Amino acid sequence: MGTFAERNRRRRDVALLGAALAAIMASVVSLGAFVELAAQAQPQPAQAADAGLSFEVASVKSNKTGDGRVMLGLQPGGRFTATNVPLRLLIQNAYRVQGFQVVGAPDWLHSERFDIAAKAEGDPTQEQVQQMVRALLADRFKLQVHRETREMPIYVLVMARSDGKLGEKLKPSTTDCEAMRGRGRGVPVAPPAPGAAMPCGMRMGPGNILAGAMPMTQLATSLSNMVGRIVVDRTGLTGNYDFELTYTPEQLAQGGPAGRGGAPGGGGPAIDPNGPSIYTAIQEQLGLKLDSQRGPVETLVIDRVERPTED
């Protein structure tokens, strides 16, 4: 069974991996570092940290069910499963990058799906499992990559008004999240009821972001997943904030199938197909805006990748 601390770490690792997948698909995931552009920068190998970490056993099979559902998870005991997952998503999750940061990917990395079942020795952390997935990708898909900083379009998150007034949906937070968590004793914050305010953390769904006691840097990271560019926080706002952002996803605004008539899962507000775009909502509801610029972005360049031999 393990100690309370061990069980809590396992639950945390599962939650972290799930959060990374949600960010990518809404996708929040972790971004590559935003670094200064250096003239004639030399690409750095991306596999250097993976030495010695690999799954004990792993199975890779094609998934041709046509099912739209994607599942990715880490279970206690070192079991990693990926069901109906495109290879590009596995690469994004393993290397902590977003789709627009992956360069040189062939079309089949998005269109073809795979099932992976793997087992690691002991009870590895989420970070260790990510390194094991990188080793699996190198072994079974012959993946070779390197990181490279490139000048690309970015957004800069700034104040929309010259007087610095915040929007109605953005307020400084008065919540002491450390106290709610038991001052480091591992007591989790209970999730709010559907539609209720978020005291600590962030909940994201199609057309809605609800957050409590979060810094502007986290908002910038979350927006990056939605607008397809790195978003850099230059609002000058320090501390934590409560905010809610409601907008119409681009797919729905263009007549696509994204949740027409209501938010998927019933946990969030209904999506108004005639509502504001995310860019308009940021300005009208939060008092911020996204300023389009160019800047350095760390990319993951695919040098080689092959379809695997199934087992």
N, C-alpha and C positions, 0 to 999 in steps of 0.2 A: 504493500500500500504506500509506503514512504512517509516521511514526516510531513507536517503541515506546510513547512516552507517548500519542500520538494513538490508537493501537489500544487501549491500556489504558483511555483515557477512553471510547471507544466501547463497550467491553465493560461498563464501569461504568455507563454510561447505560442500556444494555439491561437490566442487572441491576436498576437502581433502578426502572425502569418496571415490570419484572416483579414486583418486591417490592411495589410500590404496589398492583398488581392483586391479588396474593395476599392482602394485608392487607385489601383491600376485600371480596373474595369470601369470606374465611374467617370472612374478609376481614380491616392493618395497614397502614390506611393512614395516610397522614399525617393527623393531626388538625388542625382549626382551632385557633387559639390559645385558651387558657383565660383569659378576661379578666374583670376586675371589672365587675359590673353597675352601670351608671350610670342614674340616674333620667332618664327621657325621652331616652334616647340616640338620636341621629339615625342612621338607617341610612346606611351608606357604600357608594358604587358599587363593584361588584366588577370592573368591566372597565377601570379606569383604567390598570392596568399593561400592558395588552395592545396599546397603540397601536404600530403599525408592525411588528408581528410577525404574519406569516401564511404559510400554505403557498403555494408557487408554483402548484400544481394540486391538486385534490381531487375525488374521486368519492364520492358517497353513494348507496347503494342499500338497499332493504328486503331483509331476509333472512327468508324464510318456510319454511325447511327443517325447522323443528321440532327441529333438532339442539340438544342440551343443552350442547355445548361452546362455550366463549367464549374467543377469542384476542385479545390486545391486545399490540402490540409496536412497538419502535423499532429499526430496523436502521441500520447504518452507511450514510452517504450521505444522511441526512435522510429516509428512507422510514418513514412511519408507517402501520400497518395495524391495523384493528379488524374482527374477523369475528364475526358473530352476537352483537353487543354491544347490550344495552339502553341507551337514551339516558341513563337515570339513572346507570348505571355510568360512562359517559363523563363526565358532569357531576361525579360524585364524584371521579374520577381527575384531571380537569382543575383542579378547585378545591381538591383535597386535603381533602375532608371525607368523613364516613361517612354511611350512609344515613339515620340518625336525625337528622342535622343538616340534611337537605334538607327544606324546608318549602314546601308549595303545589304539589307535583308531581302532575300528573294521572296516572291509572292507566296510560295507554298508555306512559309513560316507562319502566315496568318490563316491560310485557307485549310490546311490539313491539321487534323486533331489527333491527339495521342493519349493513351492511358499509361500511367507509370505507377508502379508499386515498388517501394524500396524499404529496406530495413537497415537502420544504423545500430551500431553497438552501443549499449548503455542507454542513456537518456540525454541526448545532445540538446544544446540550446538552439533557438531559431537561427541565430547567426551561423552556428556550425552547420546546420542543415542547409542553409543557403550555399555555403562553400561546398558541401557535398553534392548539391544539385549542379553546381558549376563543374565539378569533376565528372559527374555523370554526363553532362552535356558534351564535355570534351571527349569522353570515352565512346559514348554511343552515337553521338551525332557529329563527331569529329569537329566540334565547334572551336574555332580559333578567333579571338577578338583582341582588340586593343582599345585603350581610351585615348581620346584626342579632343583637344579644345578647339572649337570652331566658332567663328563669328556667325550668329544667327539672329533672327527676330526674337525679341523678348518683350515682356510687358513690365512696366514699372508701376507699382501700386502707390498712388500719391493721394493727397487730400484734394477733393473736388472744389472746395471753396477757399477763397483767399483768406477768409477770416477763421478758418480752421474748425468751423462748426460741424459736428457730427450729424449723421442721419438719424432718423427716429429709431431705426433698428440696430443701432450700434451704441452701446453704453459701457462705461468703465465697470468692471466687475467688482463686487464687494464680497464675493464668496471666498472663504478660506478653504481651499480644496485639501490642503495638508491636514487640517483639523478634521475634515470629513473623512479622510482616509485613515484616521487614527494615529496621526503623527508618526508615520513610518512603521506602524505595527502590522502592515499588510492587510488592513481592513478595506475591502473594496467599496467603492461608491455605488449604491444601488442605482440601476438604470431608471430613468424617468418613464412614466406612463406615456403611451402614444399621444402626441400632441402637447405634452407638458413641457415646461421649460427645462433646458439642459443645464444642471448646476455646474458640472465639471466635465469637460471633454467635448467631443464633436460628433454629431450624427448627420450623415449625408445620405440623400436620396435623390432620385430624379426630380429636378426642379426645386430642391430645397436644401439649405444648410442651416443647421441649428447648433449653436455652440455656446458654451459657458466657460468663463475664466480661461480664455485662450489668447495667446499673443498674436499680434498682427503677422508675425513671420509664419505662423501656422495657417492663417487665412491665406496668405500668399501661396504657400505650398499647395493647399487644397484647390485654389483657383487654377493653379498651373495644370492640374489634372483635367480641368474642364475646358480650358481655352487653348490647349495644345502648344503652349509655350512656357518657358521658365518665367515665373513672376517673382520680381524682386521687391521686397518691402522697403519703401522709402517714404512712408507716411510720417515718420518721426514720432509715432504714438508708442509709448512705452507702457509696460505693465500688461495686465490681462483685461480682456473685454468679453461681454456677452453680445452676441449678434445673431440675427436671423436674416437669411437671404432667400427670397422666393422669386423664381424666374421660370420662363418657359424654355425647356431644352430645345436646342436647335433642331433635332430630329422631329419633334412634335410641331414646332413652328413651321417646318417645311412639309407637314402632312405625313410624317412618318409614324411608326407604331408605338412610340415611346410613351406608354402609360396614358393613352387617351381616356378621359373621363375620370381619372383619379390616379393617385400615386400607387405604384406597384407595392403589393404587400399590405396595403391598407394602413401603414403606420405613419404616413405623412399626409400633408394636405393635398387636396385634389389639384391637379395641374390645369391651369387655365391656358388653353391653346392660343388665346389672344393676349396673354400676359407679356411682360417686358422681357427682352433678351437679358442674358446675364450681365452684359456690359451696362445696359440701362439700369438694371436693378441695383448693381453695385453703387452707382452714382445716386440714384433716387432714394434708396433705402439705407445705405451705409454712409453716404456723404464722401465716398472715395471714388477714384476712377483709375482705369488702366491706361497708361500712356505707352503707346507703341514706340519702341526703340530697337536698336541693335546692340548686342553685347556678346561676351564670351559665354559659351555653353559647353559643358563637358558632354561628349558623345561617346557611344560605344560602337565602334566600327567592326563589322563582321568581315573577317578575312577569309573564312572558310566554314562551310557547314554542309552536311550531307544527310540524306534520309537514313534512318537507322535500319539495322537488320533486326527484325522482330524476334522475340523469344517468348 
